[in-house]
Amino acid sequence: MPIYKMNGKKDGKQKYRVRVNYTDRLGKARQIDRVAYGLDEAKQLERELNYQLKHETPTAKMTVQDLYDEYIEVKKHEIRETSLDKTKKNLKRYVLEPLGNVKIDKLTIPVLQKWKENIEQKNLSIKTRQNKYSEFRALLNYAVKMEYLSQNPLIKVGNFKAPLQPKKEMQYYTADEFKKFIQKAKEEAIQSENKGYMHKWHYYVFFNIAFYTGLRKGEIHALQWTDIKDGYLSVTKSIAQKLKGGDRITPPKNRSSIRTIQMPEPLIQILNEHYERCKSIIGFNDSYYITGGERPLRDTSIQNELKKYAKLANVKAIRVHDFRHSHASLLANEGINIQEIARRLGHSKINITWETYSHLYPREEERAINILNKIV
């Protein structure tokens, strides 16, 4: 634990840097640097820092930044890289920036209430604000689990509450709207092929897979020809395009997302035709991605093509994720069991599916009214 003489004096006393080396809870080498004036004062400061490191409780010296570093180190072995990346971004910007240097035992209810008020002032949607709260709560729950805190003070503050207002209407394509949309996509692909290009077929196939299976965007990106067998699609991986370093193959969102889905005849035919088309590519093999070839389609280009086809078909432009809603709404309107819809979508819990799509069962409502109408 060295003491370094530095340039400068104060009140006639020499300036010194006191550096204390120690190892944190994760076995990483750390340093504490402080400045003192006068050799005796520097030695006293060194003794105090040494005492604190040996005798203070973890809570007394742990800052929010320290807790974050430990938490992220643990979580990187427990969750997907995409989920970890999202957690890091949320915590760094909305928790570490305002509170990083605060000791965790100083996170009182007034301090956290002030943090919440500051978040309220930002131009964020209620869902986004609630996500920030959830990330912070999970961080402090970890501190409770590790016995750095006796309880989570953020829970007493409570999450952000949405004002009472009508629920935003879900966007999706009906079967008729999808037929108009996909017809324009097919026409574009044919025109492109006539000019000697076949890349437009990949978009056409992508949107068909999205509508007929309800797969997530990253799951479609990761599909290879080896994932098709006897009319079934095997979903075992996903591809993230927003992580540093380029495309990253990751596990699906959760354990339930690893699934095998039976394909309808129209999609089987589309994929068979696409496979024959792709076989003409020099170097093609079954490890190629179904939509993209050697490299998956780009997220931005998919959304651009989607908007173009929607405009040509004179139907509303929806998001790529809304094709997932389209798949679920089609099945729900036909009275398909909610458990089967949850399985096809890869939801971890059926209540997630029910909360999202229960309002899409109009035929059940009509049947209920018909029964009640018969009571006279």
Secondary structure, DSSP 8 states (H G I E B T S, - for coil): --EEEEEEEETTEEEEEEEEEEE-TTS-EEEEEEEEESHHHHHHHHHHHHHHHHHS-HHHH-BHHHHHHHHHHHHTTTS-HHHHHHHHHHHIIIIIHHHTTSBGGG--HHHHHHHHHHHHTSS--HHHHHHHHHHHHHHHHHHHHTTSSSS-HHHHH------S----------HHHHHHHHHHHHHHHHHHHHTT--THHHHHHHHHHHHHH---HHHHHT-BGGGEETTEEEE--EEESSSTTS-EEE--SSGGG-EEEE--HHHHHHHHHHHHHHTTSTT--TTSBTTTBTS---HHHHHHHHHHHHHHHTS----TTHHHHHHHHHHHHTT--HHHHHHHHT-S-HHHHHHHHGGG-HHHHHHHHHHHHT--
